[in-house]
Amino acid sequence: MLKAQQKRLRRACRQLRGQQLQLLTMELAGVVAVTIHTVGETLTVPLHGDAAAQVANTLLEVLRERRQLLRREATVLQAELM
């Protein structure tokens, strides 16, 4: 069982190094990319031109809204505990 886990870990490390190299190559070329992670798969989609800026802005806005929602929920939970 330990050997199987070590094998999976080595495989994951190789995949990670490959993905990092791919992202570095895109970054050096000035390409914006979005990486989507699921349980068993990772997909990197390069974006070019105006689409890149629009997607980046949309993602930043959604993340900002999500953080605000989480802060509000945390405040409510803290108030309930006191």
VENDA-V883535 format. One line per field, one symbol per residue. ss: DSSP state (A for helix, B for strand, O for the rest). phi: phi as a letter, one per 30 degrees, with the letter a starting at -180 (. if undefined). psi: psi as a letter, one per 40 degrees, with the letter a starting at -180 (. if undefined). A space follows every 10 residues. Layout:
BEGIN
ss = ???
phi = ???
psi = ???
END
This chain:
BEGIN
ss = OAAAAAAAAA AAAAAAAAAA AAAAAAAAOO OBBBBBBOOO OBBBBBBOOA AAAAAAAAAA AAAAAAAAAA AAAAAAAAAA AO
phi = .ddddddddd dddddddddd dddddddddi cdbccccbec bbbccdbbid dddddddddd dddddddddd dddddddddd dc
psi = dddddddddd dddddddddd ddddddddef hhihhhhade ihhhhiiiad dddddddddd dddddddddd dddddddddd d.
END
